[in-house]
Amino acid sequence: MAWEFWQTILISASIATIAAIGLFLQIRSGQLNVGMAVFVGIGGFTSGALGVHLGWPPLLTIPIAVIAGFLFGAAFSFLTLRLHHWFFAVTTLALSLAAVSAIGSVPYLGGPLGLSGVPFLDRPEPAIIALIATFAVAVALDRSRIGLAVRATGNDQLLAQIFGVRVRLLRVTIFGIGSAMAALSGALHAHRFGVYQPSDLGFHHSLLLFVYVIIGGKGHIFGPVLGTFFLFIMPEVLKVPAEAQLLLFGALMIVVSVFLPGGIAGGISHLLPYRQQHRQPGIREKRAA
């Protein structure tokens, strides 16, 4: 029983991590998306609706949902290219608030109650494989010339453009890729629980994804992975009630902002060189002896 409980937690964390990695890429490119749950919901409702109404299997509907997430994300980024930083963030927040009401008024998507009877994927392998593939794509992007351009754009778009980076194309592409990852997460969530509701697109879920990235470390590729798994596992270990988790996460955000601005991943990366420096003298002394 205990293993089944922890397996459920780890699978849920894996699915959420996929969306957190997508948000990490978007934030790193200078696009502060605080409405990520909308793009997660695109995957959930697309894959869920195709499974419920057309009877298509998840093996077919999930890739379609990923493509839909990319296209919607790229189109949204293209339409908001002139918005930067907080203006862009406010627009994504408005999108999140509007999406809950809009989706709830569509009968094909289940109306206010959402979709039910979505085909189940109750095995852990799809979520694990999807997480590994998503992380591999993110690492490949981060270590490539595209990743260098993404970091340059996130730091200073004007300077990046001066040095030859095609900022607009890069922003649209990275936001589309991040949205595709979010849609993958949403599709897996829908097939994991068999339901998907308009409330899943709300700001509460977007805020949680944002917290995962910030606490894990928005400057390191491992940040969203560490942050998501830590914040999924820690409340269960400490037996924190669900209604108190947001308060706990808020307190952790303050602590991280003050004492660990690089997040968990940043703290680990600073600790490793420190330990190596302190090990070197010992090694040299042994060689001298």
N, C-alpha and C positions, 0 to 999 in steps of 0.2 A: 504493500500500500504506500509506504514511504517513497519507494522508488518511482511508482506511478505518479505521485504528486510532484516530485522534483522533475520528472520527465516532462510533465505538463508545463511547469514553470520554464524549463530550459527551451522547450519548443516555442513557447510564447515569446521568450526573450530573443530567440533566433529570428522569428518573424518580424518583431519590432526593430531588431538591429538592422535588417535590410533597409527599412525606411530611414533609419537614423543615418546610415551610410550615405544614402541619397541626399539627405538634408545637409550632411557634412560637405559634400561636393558643392552644393549650391551656395552654402555660406562661404566656402573657401573662394568661390569665384566672385564674391562681393554681392551676392543676392540673398538678403536676409528674409527668408521665407518663414513667416510665423503662421502660415495656414497650410502646413504640409499634410494635414489630415484630409484635405480635399483631394489631393493627388493620390493618397492612399485609397480614398473612397472610390476614385475612378476605377481602380483595379478591382476592388471588392464588388462594386455594382455591375461592372462590365462582365466579369467572369461569372458572377452569381446569376445575373439575368440570363445569360446565354445558357447556363446549365439548367436553370429552372424552366424557362419558356421553350427552349429549343432542344433540351435534353442532350446537349453536347458535353463530352467528357472534359474533366479539368485539364487533361493533357493538351487539349485544343484551345480551351477558353482562356487559360492562364497566359499563353503567349500573345493572344489577341489583346488581353487586358494590358500587358506590358507595352505593346505597340500603341494602344490608345493612350496610356499614360505618357509615353514619350511625345506623341503628337500634341496632346493637350498642353503639356508642360512647355514644349517648344513654342507653341502658338501664344501661350500666355506670356512667356518671356519676351517674345518678339513685340507683342502689343504694349509692353511696359518697359521697353528699352530706355526711354527717356527718364524713367524714374530711378532714383538711386537711394540706397541706404534706407533711411526711415520712411521716405515716401513709398518705396517699394514694399516695406514691411507693413505699412498701414493698408496698402492695397491687398496684400495677401490675407490680412486679417479680415478685411471687408468681404473678400471672396469666401472665407471660411464661414462667416456669419450668414451670408446670403445662401450658401450652398445647402445648409441644413433645411431651410424653408423650401428652397426650390426643389430639391430632391424629394422631400416629403410630399410634394403635390403631384408627383408623377405616378399614376397608377401602375404603369408597366414595371416600375421599380419597387412596388409594394406599398406606395403611399406613406403615411406617417409611421406605420409599423415596420416598414422595410421589407426586405426579401426573406423568405423562409423556405426551407426545403432545398437549400443549396446542396449539391452533391458533396459528400464527405470525403476528406483526405485525412484519415485518422492516424496514418503512419508517420513516424518522425523523419523518414528519409527525405521527402520532398523539401521540407523546411531546411534541413541541414545542407542538402545539395545546393539549394537556392542561396543560402547564406555564403557558402564557400565560393560559389560562382560570382556573387555580387562583390564580395571582398576582393577576389582575384581581379575583377575588372577595375575596382577602385584603386588597388595597389598598382596595377599596370598603368593606369592613367596618371597617378600621382608621381610615378618614377619616370615618366616619359617627358618629352619636350612639351606636350600638352599640359602636363601637370605644372611644369615651370611657368608656362603662360598663365595658367589658372591662378597660381599664387601671385604672380605679378599683377594680374588684373584685380584680384581681391585687395591687394595692398594699395595700388594707385592705378586706376583705369587710364587716366590721361598719360601717365609715364609709360605704361605698357603699350599704349597705342603709338607713342612716339618711337618706341623701339621695334615697331613692326608687328605687334600682336593685333590680329583682327578681333577686336574686343567684342563687337556685336555678335559675330558668328560664334565666338567662343562662349559668350554668355547664354545664347539661345541653345547651343548644343549641350552644354553642361547642365543647364536647368532641365532640358529634356531628358538627359540620362538620369539625373536625380529623380525626376518624376516617374520615369519608367521603373526605377528601383522601388519607389514608393508604391506604385501600382502593383508590382509583384508582391510586395508585403500585404497589400489589401486583399489581393486575390487569394493568397494563402490563408489569410485570416478568415475570409468568408467560407472557404472550403474546410477549414479546421473546425469551425463552430456551427456551420450549416445555416447561419443567419448573417444578415448585414443590414444595419439600420441607419437612417439619416443622422442620428445623434453621433454616430461614429465619425462624422465629418466635422464635429464641433471643435471649438478652440481648445477645449480641455485636452483632447488627444494631440493636437498640434503642440501645445505647451509641453506635454510630456516628452515628445520627441526632441524638442528644443533643449530641454533640461538634460536629456541623455547625452546630447552632443557637447553641451557646455561643460558638464561635470566630467565627462570622459576626456575632453580636450579637443577644441575645434582646430588646433594647429597640428594635429598628429593623426595619421591614417588609422591608428589603433584606437583613437579616442572614442568614436561612437560605439565600437564593440565593447570596450571596457566599461564605458558609462552605462550602456543599456543593461548588460549582464549584472553589473554591480547594483543598479537600482531595482532590478527585478529580484535579485537574490537577497539583498540586505534586509528589506522589510520582512521577508519570510523568516529569516534567521532571528531577527529581533522581535518578531511577533507584533509588528506595527499594524494597527487597524487600518482598513482601507480609507476611512474618512480622515485619518491623520497623516496619510502618506504625502499629500501635497504640502502640508506644513513642514514635514521633515525634509522634503526635496527643496523647499524654499530656503530652509535654514542651511542646507548643504550648498545651495547656490551662493549664499552669502559667504560661507566659509571658503569655498573654492575661489570666489572672486577676490577675497582679501589675502588668503595665505597660499593659494595654489592657482594662480591665474592661467597656467597652462593645462589645468585639469589633471586627472589621474595619469594620463599618458605623459603629460609634460613633467609631472613630478618624477615618474619612473625614468624618463630620459635624462633628467638632471642627476638622478641618484646613481645611475650606472657609471657615468664618467667619474663621479666622485669616488665610487668604490674602486674603480680601476686605478685611479691616481694613488689611493692609499695602499693598494696591493703592490705597486711597482717597487717601492723601496725594499719591501720584504724579499721580493724576487731577486733584486740586485744584490742584497746582502748575502743571500744563499749562494749566488754565483760567485761572489767575492771570496766567500769562505771556502 
